[in-house]
């Protein structure tokens, strides 16, 4: 065994882990980054955000060729080369993860391919991917191990026809039928990909609506599109059992009235979210504490109960988003460097990359009602947007949640194409403490979808140019 000492060790090479390692190296720290993959990237780049968005781009292109019939342009049925599609998706992943590998070397980071566990608060055991075990004495450490796919115990049967959010991205084939279990963003995104490729997709969700975390008025546009594209949407329903049969998976589904129906699908995608997992990390050998939901407890500086151990990303709680992890990484590193810092965002944007996209940040209408916060809602419908008309996408809305007394922007929600790109302006407005007048007086380029944010602010004053909605 080799004993060595470094200034900072980061466990996990995802968007939180590599961001922490890179920033610490930029600040002059000696950094070791430990991850089981060949290069940094984590679930996001290898089996999540990046490959799914690449496939969603393909789905968008296919859908637009079909919609073009309304504009007088007709394309022949697309011929899909699945091998080439997989190769292109993989090339995107390899390009980005390979680039991170180069950046890691340029920063002279000691990248160790393997897994780590705590022997005690100052010593790690590292099991290397190429074989062998090493012990490393540490000064400071950041845990950034991410999360794992949540499962339903009684659905855990061995079958190549049962997919999860990772295996579905491998596109084993284009099945004739697919059941998505879970109406959250991952299931709807992947279901949208398969639907565009030609699969009859159905979704089953226990709750009475899709995307439980988003406001219903935003989801309504997506729900309407999903219902027209998918074969069946089963709300307030649950899967009772599944079993493999010849050439498919038989599923028993109970609806909201208690009726049970059996249906056979070519494939089933189980997509009920992600969860924390610290088993095997050896936290019991440290002073790190875990809450009753399995997340590591940290303070605003991202420090755990063990003063030299920090944690960031999915493993410290919701929202489990890559961009949250990256910003927590900055806070953790600056705290380790002795800077006065804290993770105290007013808004963390969330984006669902379906068609139409849904994005929101800050206070939601549902949360405002639940917390008894005074608020006023103003909306600008995309049916009144000239830019939306030029792309034939009036199925959207921009929504502001405003403090009626101070007129400050408390929250923003957008549904429509490119909502994920537009949401950043709202996030900045919330973070900067902007009010409705600030948005109203900010000149937006015409004709663009970004104008809908300005005009939503104008609605607050009863002065929107393109809709008549006097202030009450």
C-alpha positions in Angstrom: 0.0 0.0 0.0 1.2 3.5 -0.8 0.5 6.4 1.5 0.4 9.9 0.0 -1.1 13.3 0.9 -2.9 15.8 -1.2 -4.6 19.2 -0.6 -8.0 18.3 -1.9 -9.6 15.0 -3.0 -12.9 14.8 -4.8 -14.9 11.6 -5.0 -17.1 11.6 -8.1 -16.4 13.1 -11.5 -19.9 14.4 -12.4 -20.9 18.1 -13.0 -20.4 18.8 -9.3 -17.2 16.8 -8.8 -15.3 17.9 -11.9 -16.4 21.5 -11.5 -15.0 21.4 -7.9 -11.8 19.7 -9.0 -11.2 22.2 -11.9 -12.0 25.3 -9.8 -9.8 24.1 -7.0 -6.9 23.5 -9.4 -7.5 26.9 -11.0 -7.1 28.4 -7.5 -3.7 26.7 -7.1 -4.7 23.6 -5.0 -3.2 20.2 -5.4 -6.2 18.1 -6.5 -7.0 14.4 -6.8 -10.2 13.4 -8.6 -11.6 9.9 -8.2 -14.2 8.4 -10.5 -14.8 4.9 -12.1 -15.2 6.2 -15.7 -12.3 6.7 -18.1 -12.9 10.5 -18.1 -14.9 12.9 -15.9 -18.5 13.5 -16.8 -20.7 11.5 -14.4 -24.2 10.2 -15.1 -25.1 13.6 -16.7 -22.7 13.2 -19.6 -22.5 9.5 -19.9 -26.0 8.2 -19.2 -28.3 11.2 -18.6 -28.6 14.9 -19.7 -26.3 14.9 -22.7 -27.2 11.7 -24.6 -31.0 12.3 -23.9 -30.8 15.8 -25.2 -29.0 14.6 -28.3 -31.8 12.1 -29.0 -34.4 14.8 -28.2 -32.9 17.0 -30.9 -33.5 14.1 -33.4 -37.0 13.7 -32.1 -37.6 17.5 -32.6 -36.4 17.3 -36.2 -38.6 14.3 -37.0 -41.6 16.1 -35.5 -41.0 19.2 -37.4 -40.8 17.4 -40.7 -44.3 16.0 -39.9 -45.6 19.5 -38.9 -44.3 21.0 -42.1 -47.2 19.5 -44.0 -49.3 22.4 -42.7 -46.9 24.9 -44.2 -47.0 23.4 -47.7 -43.8 21.3 -47.4 -44.0 17.5 -47.3 -41.1 15.2 -46.6 -41.1 11.4 -47.2 -41.2 9.1 -44.3 -37.7 9.2 -42.5 -35.5 6.2 -42.8 -33.9 5.6 -39.5 -30.4 4.0 -39.3 -30.4 2.9 -35.7 -26.7 2.0 -35.7 -25.7 5.4 -37.1 -28.1 7.2 -34.6 -26.5 5.4 -31.7 -23.0 6.2 -33.0 -23.8 9.8 -33.3 -25.3 10.0 -29.8 -22.2 8.2 -28.5 -19.9 10.6 -30.4 -21.4 13.5 -28.6 -20.8 11.8 -25.3 -17.2 10.8 -26.2 -16.4 14.3 -27.5 -17.5 16.0 -24.3 -16.1 13.5 -21.8 -12.9 13.3 -23.8 -12.7 17.1 -23.6 -13.0 17.0 -19.8 -10.2 14.4 -19.7 -8.0 16.9 -21.6 -9.0 19.8 -19.3 -8.2 17.6 -16.3 -4.7 16.9 -17.6 -4.1 20.6 -18.5 -4.9 21.5 -14.9 -2.5 18.8 -13.7 -5.2 17.1 -11.7 -4.3 13.6 -10.4 -7.2 11.7 -12.0 -7.6 8.2 -10.4 -10.0 5.8 -12.1 -11.6 3.7 -9.3 -13.9 3.9 -6.3 -13.2 5.3 -2.9 -14.4 4.6 0.7 -13.5 6.1 4.1 -11.3 4.2 6.4 -11.6 7.2 8.8 -12.1 10.9 8.5 -8.6 11.5 7.1 -7.9 8.3 5.1 -9.5 6.8 2.0 -9.3 3.4 0.5 -9.2 3.5 -3.3 -9.9 0.4 -5.3 -8.4 1.1 -8.7 -10.2 0.1 -12.0 -7.0 -1.5 -13.3 -6.6 -3.5 -10.1 -5.0 -2.9 -6.8 -5.9 -1.0 -3.6 -4.4 2.2 -2.4 -4.8 4.2 0.8 -4.7 8.0 0.6 -4.3 10.3 3.5 -6.4 13.5 2.9 -6.5 17.1 4.1 -9.9 18.1 2.6 -12.4 16.1 0.7 -15.5 16.7 -1.3 -18.1 14.0 -1.8 -19.8 14.3 -5.2 -21.1 10.8 -5.9 -24.4 11.8 -7.4 -27.5 9.5 -7.2 -28.7 6.2 -8.5 -31.8 5.1 -10.4 -34.8 4.5 -8.2 -36.5 1.2 -8.6 -39.7 -0.5 -7.6 -38.9 -3.8 -5.9 -41.7 -5.9 -7.3 -40.8 -4.7 -10.9 -37.2 -5.9 -10.6 -37.4 -8.9 -12.9 -34.6 -9.9 -15.2 -35.6 -9.0 -18.7 -33.9 -7.2 -21.6 -37.4 -5.8 -22.3 -37.5 -3.8 -19.1 -35.5 -0.6 -19.5 -34.4 2.2 -17.1 -33.4 5.7 -17.9 -29.8 4.6 -18.7 -30.5 1.5 -20.8 -33.3 3.2 -22.8 -30.7 5.7 -24.1 -28.9 2.8 -25.8 -31.8 2.4 -28.2 -31.9 -1.5 -28.2 -34.4 -1.3 -31.0 -37.4 0.7 -32.1 -40.2 -1.3 -30.5 -43.8 -1.3 -31.7 -45.1 -0.5 -28.2 -43.5 0.9 -25.1 -45.0 1.5 -21.6 -43.4 4.3 -19.5 -44.0 3.9 -15.8 -43.8 7.3 -14.3 -45.0 10.7 -15.7 -42.0 12.7 -14.5 -39.6 14.6 -16.8 -37.2 11.7 -17.5 -40.0 9.3 -18.6 -41.7 12.0 -20.7 -38.4 13.0 -22.4 -37.5 9.4 -23.3 -41.1 8.6 -24.2 -41.0 11.5 -26.6 -37.9 10.2 -28.3 -39.3 6.7 -28.9 -42.7 8.2 -30.0 -40.9 10.3 -32.6 -39.0 7.3 -33.8 -42.2 5.5 -34.5 -43.1 3.6 -31.3 -46.6 3.6 -29.8 -45.9 5.0 -26.4 -48.2 4.8 -23.3 -47.5 6.3 -19.9 -48.9 5.4 -16.5 -48.7 7.8 -13.6 -50.0 7.3 -10.0 -50.8 11.0 -9.5 -53.7 12.8 -11.3 -51.4 14.9 -13.5 -48.1 14.7 -15.4 -44.9 16.4 -14.1 -46.1 16.7 -10.4 -43.5 19.4 -9.6 -44.6 22.0 -12.1 -47.6 24.3 -12.1 -50.7 22.9 -13.8 -51.2 25.8 -16.2 -47.7 25.2 -17.6 -48.2 21.4 -17.8 -51.6 21.8 -19.6 -49.9 22.6 -23.0 -47.5 19.7 -22.7 -50.3 17.3 -21.6 -52.4 18.2 -24.7 -49.4 17.5 -26.9 -48.5 14.3 -25.2 -52.1 13.0 -25.5 -52.0 13.6 -29.2 -48.6 12.0 -29.7 -48.7 9.1 -27.2 -51.0 6.1 -27.6 -52.4 6.4 -24.1 -52.0 8.5 -21.0 -53.2 6.7 -17.8 -53.3 9.1 -14.8 -54.3 8.2 -11.2 -53.3 4.6 -12.2 -50.7 2.2 -10.9 -48.9 -0.9 -12.1 -49.8 -4.0 -10.0 -47.6 -6.5 -11.6 -45.5 -7.3 -14.7 -44.2 -10.5 -16.1 -42.4 -11.5 -19.3 -44.4 -13.4 -21.9 -43.6 -14.5 -25.4 -42.5 -11.4 -27.4 -43.3 -8.9 -24.7 -44.1 -7.8 -21.1 -47.5 -8.3 -19.7 -48.6 -5.5 -17.4 -51.6 -5.3 -15.0 -52.7 -1.7 -14.5 -55.3 -0.4 -12.0 -57.0 2.8 -12.9 -58.4 5.5 -10.6 -61.7 3.6 -10.3 -60.1 0.4 -9.2 -60.5 -1.4 -12.6 -57.7 -3.7 -13.6 -56.7 -4.3 -17.2 -53.9 -6.4 -18.6 -51.9 -5.2 -21.6 -48.8 -6.6 -23.4 -46.0 -4.2 -24.5 -42.8 -4.8 -26.4 -40.8 -2.9 -23.8 -41.4 -1.3 -20.4 -39.4 1.7 -19.3 -39.4 2.2 -15.5 -38.7 5.8 -14.8 -39.7 6.9 -11.3 -36.7 9.1 -10.5 -33.4 8.9 -8.7 -32.4 8.5 -5.1 -29.3 8.9 -2.9 -27.1 5.9 -2.2 -24.1 6.0 0.2 -23.8 2.3 0.9 -20.2 1.2 0.7 -18.8 4.7 1.1 -17.8 4.1 4.7 -19.4 7.2 6.1 -20.0 5.3 9.4 -16.2 5.7 9.9 -16.6 9.4 9.9 -18.6 12.1 11.6 -20.7 12.7 8.4 -24.5 12.5 9.2 -27.3 11.3 6.9 -30.9 12.3 7.2 -33.9 10.0 7.1 -34.2 10.3 3.3 -30.7 9.2 2.8 -29.1 12.5 1.9 -25.9 13.8 3.4 -26.5 16.7 5.8 -24.5 19.8 5.0 -24.5 23.5 6.1 -24.7 26.5 3.7 -20.9 26.1 3.1 -21.5 22.5 2.0 -19.6 21.2 5.0 -20.7 18.0 6.6 -20.6 17.1 10.3 -17.0 16.2 9.8 -15.1 19.5 9.4 -12.7 18.4 6.7 -15.4 16.6 4.6 -17.7 18.5 2.2 -20.6 17.1 0.0 -22.3 18.5 -3.0 -24.8 17.6 -5.7 -27.5 15.0 -5.8 -26.2 13.3 -2.6 -27.1 16.4 -0.5 -30.7 16.7 -1.6 -33.2 18.1 -4.1 -33.4 19.5 -6.6 -31.1 16.9 -8.1 -29.8 18.9 -11.0 -26.4 19.2 -12.6 -26.3 23.0 -12.6 -27.1 23.1 -8.8 -24.2 20.7 -8.2 -21.8 22.9 -10.2 -22.7 25.9 -8.2 -22.4 24.0 -4.9 -19.0 23.0 -6.1 -17.9 26.6 -6.2 -19.2 27.2 -2.7 -17.4 24.2 -1.3 -14.1 25.0 -2.8 -14.2 28.7 -1.7 -15.2 27.6 1.8 -12.2 25.2 1.9 -10.0 28.1 0.7 -11.3 30.2 3.7 -13.5 32.5 1.7 -16.7 33.9 3.2 -19.3 32.1 1.1 -22.6 30.2 1.2 -25.0 28.4 -1.1 -28.1 30.6 -0.9 -29.7 30.8 -4.3 -33.0 32.6 -4.7 -33.8 30.6 -7.8 -32.6 27.3 -9.3 -34.0 26.7 -12.8 -35.6 23.4 -13.7 -36.2 22.5 -17.4 -38.2 19.7 -19.0 -36.9 19.1 -22.5 -40.1 17.8 -24.0 -42.0 19.4 -26.8 -43.1 22.0 -25.8 -40.4 22.6 -23.2 -41.3 23.6 -19.7 -39.1 25.7 -17.4 -39.5 27.3 -14.1 -37.5 29.1 -11.4 -38.1 30.7 -8.0 -41.4 30.5 -6.4 -44.1 28.4 -8.1 -47.8 29.2 -7.8 -48.4 25.9 -6.0 -45.6 26.6 -3.4 -46.9 30.2 -2.9 -50.4 29.0 -2.1 -49.0 26.3 0.2 -46.8 28.8 2.1 -49.5 31.5 2.3 -47.3 34.0 0.5 -49.0 37.0 -1.1 -48.6 37.0 -4.8 -50.0 38.1 -8.1 -49.9 36.0 -11.3 -49.5 37.6 -14.7 -49.3 35.7 -18.0 -48.5 36.5 -21.6 -50.0 33.8 -23.9 -47.8 32.9 -26.9 -50.9 33.0 -29.1 -50.3 36.8 -28.9 -46.5 36.5 -29.8 -45.6 37.4 -33.4 -42.5 35.2 -33.2 -44.5 32.2 -31.9 -46.8 32.7 -34.9 -43.9 32.7 -37.4 -42.8 29.3 -36.1 -46.4 28.0 -35.8 -46.0 27.4 -32.1 -48.6 29.4 -30.2 -49.0 26.5 -27.7 -47.2 28.3 -24.9 -47.3 30.8 -22.1 -44.9 33.0 -20.1 -45.9 33.5 -16.5 -44.6 35.8 -13.8 -45.2 35.5 -10.0 -44.9 38.9 -8.5 -45.0 40.4 -5.0 -48.1 42.8 -5.2 -46.6 45.2 -2.7 -42.9 45.5 -3.7 -43.6 44.4 -7.4 -40.5 42.1 -7.1 -40.3 39.1 -9.3 -40.7 36.0 -7.1 -40.9 33.3 -9.8 -41.2 32.6 -13.5 -42.6 29.8 -15.5 -42.4 29.3 -19.3 -43.9 26.7 -21.5 -43.0 26.6 -25.2 -40.2 25.8 -27.6 -36.9 27.0 -26.2 -38.2 27.6 -22.7 -35.0 26.2 -21.3 -33.0 29.0 -23.0 -35.4 31.7 -22.0 -35.6 30.9 -18.3 -32.2 32.4 -17.5 -33.4 35.9 -17.8 -36.0 35.2 -15.1 -33.4 33.5 -12.9 -31.2 36.7 -13.1 -34.2 38.9 -12.4 -35.0 36.9 -9.2 -31.4 36.8 -8.1 -30.9 40.5 -8.6 -34.2 41.5 -6.9 -35.6 43.0 -10.1 -39.2 44.2 -10.1 -41.8 44.2 -12.8 -40.8 47.7 -14.0 -37.2 46.5 -14.6 -38.5 43.8 -16.9 -41.0 46.1 -18.6 -38.4 48.8 -19.3 -35.7 46.3 -20.6 -35.8 46.6 -24.4 -36.1 43.1 -25.9 -35.4 42.4 -29.5 -38.3 41.9 -31.9 -39.6 39.5 -33.1 -38.4 37.1 -30.4 -39.9 34.8 -27.9 -37.9 36.7 -25.2 -40.4 39.5 -25.7 -43.0 37.4 -23.9 -41.1 38.0 -20.6 -41.2 41.8 -21.2 -44.9 41.7 -22.2 -45.8 39.5 -19.2 -44.4 42.3 -17.0 -46.4 44.8 -19.0 -49.5 42.8 -18.3 -48.9 43.4 -14.6 -49.5 47.1 -15.2 -52.3 46.5 -17.7 -50.2 47.9 -20.5 -49.2 45.0 -22.7 -49.0 46.1 -26.3 -50.2 42.8 -27.9 -53.0 41.8 -25.6 -55.7 43.9 -24.0 -55.9 43.1 -20.3 -56.5 46.3 -18.3 -55.3 46.4 -14.7 -58.1 45.6 -12.3 
